Amino acid sequence: MNLSLKGRHALVCGASQGIGLAAACELAELGAKVTLMARNSEKLKEAIQSLAKGGHEGHGYVVADFSNHKDVSEVALHLTASSNIDILINNTGGPKGGAISEAEIEEFTNTFEQHLLCNHVLAQAVLPGMRERGHGRIINVISTSVKAPLNGLGVSNTIRGAVANWSKTLANEEGKHGIRVNNVLPGATNTGRLKSIIQAKALKGGISTEEIQENMAGAVPAGRFGEPHEIGGVIAFLCTPAADYISGINVPVDGGRTASL
């Protein structure tokens, strides 16, 4: 099985921590040159130290604010003007939880900006080069809510569904150019976002975070939360030559929790 990514350059978003950083580490282990993108330069400086060298010294980072798609576009276009991007990992933090009926309009527009619009301008920046070279990988890290909405995550459920359909459309359009577009759907994963969701549920329900954790983990057939590196490994695999015939799909990585196939 050919899993080598030597000679490939990956741009990984939301890469200063969590799933983004885990994906970057896995890609580097397979030989890719990796550029990290996030908004916190200090965290990026620290994160880049954890990447395997892979026989080169080419890893780097760029700073962009995902609350502003114009800023993200400017940074991405500057990067692609001087460097080929073969792999794009679209990943950024999700919105706060809450009932959809209680969500403010700004919560929807801000999340749409952060997720769909930023994904879109990043794709627009890398696609010309991918088409020219006849090869590309775009992986969107979304959520299992694409398969079945999750209680208490109204805004996230809504916007994730939009991103999934954007991705499928892009996969259909770009397949003829050798570009593969897929979605990875993490389940409950041991990240800062999961901790914040647990804390919010505990506060609202008036029960302990330990009880919330136990109940959530108990709902997973695997009996535990996922780890970022487990999600990162799937992301990296979808970028390899071995996955060249996989495109336009949603891949849940959730320990079996999602009820639908």
N, C-alpha and C positions, 0 to 999 in steps of 0.2 A: 504494500500500500504506500502510495506516494504522499507523504505528509509534509514535504519540505516547502518552506516559504522563502528560501534563500533567493535573493535578488528582488524580493517584493517589498514595497513600502506601504505601511499601514498608518492611517490616521485614526486615532481612537479618541472618541469624545467622552467627556465626563470621566477622565482617566486618572484623576488625582487620588481616587479611593474606590472601594467597593468593587462592583462588577466590572466597571471600566478599567480599573487598574489590573484586575485579575485577567481580563481579556488581553490587555497589553502584554502582560508577563507571558502568557501562553503563546501569543504570536511571536514574541521575541525568542522564546525557547525553540520554536520551529524555524528560526533563522531569519525572520522578517526584521527589516529596519522599521522602527516605530516612532511616530511623532504623537505625543500626548497633547490633548487639548482640554482645557478647563479654565475656570475663571481665577483660580488662586495660584499665583506664581510660586509662592513659598511651598505649598503642598506639591506642586508639580516638580520643583527642584528635588524634593525628597523622594517623590514617587519614581523618578527616572533612575534613581540609584538601584532600584530593585529589578531592573530589566537585564536579562541576559545579553551579553554583548553579541553573541551569534557570529563571531568572526569579523565584526566591524565595529566602528566607533560612531556610527551614524545616528543613534537615537537622539531625539530632541523633543522640544515642547513649544507650544504656542499658547497664548492667553487670549481667551474670548469670553464674552458675557452672553450666555444663552437666553437671557431675557430680552435680547436685542438681536433680531435676525440680521440686521444690516451690519452690525459689528462682526458677527460670525461670518457672514459672506465676505466682508473685506479681508478678514484674516485668512480665510480659506483660499480666496483668489490670489492673495499675495504668496501663499505657500505653493499653490499649483503653478504659479508663474515660473518658479525656480526648481520645482521638484515633481516628479511623477508620483501620483498616488494610485496604487493598485488595489488597496483595500480601504474601505470606509466603514467604521463602526459607529453608528448613530446611537448614542446613549446619553441620557441626562436624567436628573432626579425628577421624581414624580411630585404632583401637587399634594396638598394636605388632604386628609380624609374628611368625610362628612356626607350627610344625605344630599342627594342631588337637588331636592326641592328647596334646600336651604342655601345652595351655592349662589354667590354673587356673580353677576355677569362678568366682572373682571377676572374671576377665577377661571372661567372658560377661555376668555381671550388671551390671558397670560399663558395658560398651559398650551393653547394652540400655537402661540408664538414660540414657546420654548421647545416644543416637540415637533409639530408638523412643519412649521415654517423654517425652523433651523435645519431640520433634516433635508428639506427641499433645497435650500440654498447651498448646503454642503454637497448634495448630489449634483446640483448644477455646476458646481466648481470642479468636481472630479470627473464627471461623465465625458467631456470632450477628449481628455487624455486616454481614458479607458477605451473609448470607441476607436481611437486612433491605433491603439496597441492591440485591440481585439481581445481584451481580457479585463475583468474587473470583478470585485466582490463588494457588495453593500449589505451589511448586516444591521438590522434595526432591533435594538433591545427594547421590548415592549412589556407585555404582561399577560398572564393567563386570562385576564379579563376579556381578552379578544375572543376566547372560547366561551366563557361564561362570566357575566358581570359579577364583581365581588361586592358583597355588602359593605356599605359605609365608604365606598370609594367612587362616588357618583361622577365627579369631574374627570378623574382618571379613566374610568370605564368609557366615558364618552370620547375623549380625545384619543385614547389608545386604539379604539375601533377605527377612527379616521386615519390614523397612521398605518394601520394594517392594510386598509384598502388602498391607500396611496402606494404602499410598498408593492402590493400585488399588481397594481396597474403598471408600475415602473418595471417590474420583472417581466411582464408581458411585452412591454415596448422595447426593452433593452436586450432581451435574450439573444436576438440575432447578431448582436455585436460581441458576443462572448462574455456578457456581463450577467452575473447571477445575483439576485436580490432575495434575501430571506429574512424572516423574523425569528428571533429567539424570545421565548416567553418564560421568564423566570417565575417560579412560584415563590413561596415565602423563603427568603434568602437572608442569611445572617449579615445584614448591613445596617448602616445608620438609619436608613429609611424604615426598615422593619422595626427597629427599636422605637422610632418616633410613633409609628402606627400603634404599637403595643401600648405605649404610654398614653396615647390619646384615648384608646379603648378603655384602658383601666380607669382613667380619670372620669370618663363619661359614665361608665358602669358602676363606679364606686367599689371596684375590686382590685386586687393586687396584680401587678405586672406578671408575677410568677404564675398566677392562675390563668391569665390570658395566654401566656406562652405555652403552658401545658395544654390548654384547649386547642390552640392553633396547631401545635405540633401533633397533637392526637388526631387531628383531621387529615393528616398526611399519611397515606399508606406506608411510606418508608419510615414513619415514626419520628421524624426530626425535620429541622429546617435545613435548607441547602446551604452550601458554602460558596462564596464568590468564585473560587477556582473551578468549581464544578460547572458553573455557568460559562466561565471563561473558556473552558476546554471545548465545549460545544461550539461556541462562537469561532474559536480558532479552527476547529475541524472543518466548518463550513467554508472557510477561506482557502482550504488546501486543494491541490489537484484531485485528490480522491473524491471530493464532493462536487466535481464539475457538472454533474447531471442533476444536481439538486437546485431548484429555483422556484420562487413564488410560494413557499410554504411557511407555515407557522410551526415552530418546534417547541413544545412545552418542555421545560426542565424543572419539574415540580414534585418529584418523588411520587408521582401517580395521583396527585390530589385532584386535578381537573376532571370533572365527571364526564365531559364529552370527549369523543375520540379526536 
